[in-house]
Amino acid sequence: MKQFECFALDTANQCLLRKGAPINLAPKPFAVLRYLVENPGRLITHDELLDAVWPETYVQPQVLRTYMLEIRKLLGDDPGHPRFIQTLPKRGFRFVAPVTERTSPANGAKEEEAAVDGRTQAMVGRDGELALLRSQVHLLEMGQRSVVFVTGEEGKGGARTMPAGNWR
């Protein structure tokens, strides 16, 4: 997850979070923001951005302007004094905010959640299963309900987790 100021870009679940709360962002504007955030500090030309988000498809360059307005509005960014996205006229864009990779529990996470996460670190050979469980918990925190089954014999080391699907 990429962190910048109070925002987190969850690339695994394709969502933008502000202080842990999800923000509605359509897939294409999300893809534009993701490309910028994954390439901080460098000039991203209009052509590079169009090729990255719409490969092998012709799209009017005006669409970038529309999406930038939408993204800036969601981020509360002022193009005259950018905190996040700097426009370089007739050249492209630059993501100017410092970006960090977040691997710790979400900001504002409860102490017991952090403790549970700490206990799971001691489990050997369960990285895939733990990652799946964490992703399901993250979806639950965002309001998506699902059922997860944990199967296998106790103490045998053969446990497997499988999401059972989303319930509505």
Sequence and secondary structure as in RCSB ss.txt:
>XXXX:A:sequence
MKQFECFALDTANQCLLRKGAPINLAPKPFAVLRYLVENPGRLITHDELLDAVWPETYVQPQVLRTYMLEIRKLL
GDDPGHPRFIQTLPKRGFRFVAPVTERTSPANGAKEEEAAVDGRTQAMVGRDGELALLRSQVHLLEMGQRSVVFV
TGEEGKGGARTMPAGNWR
>XXXX:A:secstr
 EEETTEEEETTTTEEEETTEEE   HHHHHHHHHHHTSTTS EEHHHHHHHHSTT    THHHHHHHHHHHHHH
T BTTB SSEEEETTTEEEE S  EE  S  TT  HHHHHHHHHHTT SS HHHHHHHHHHHHHHHTT  EEEEE
ES TTTT  EEEEEEE  
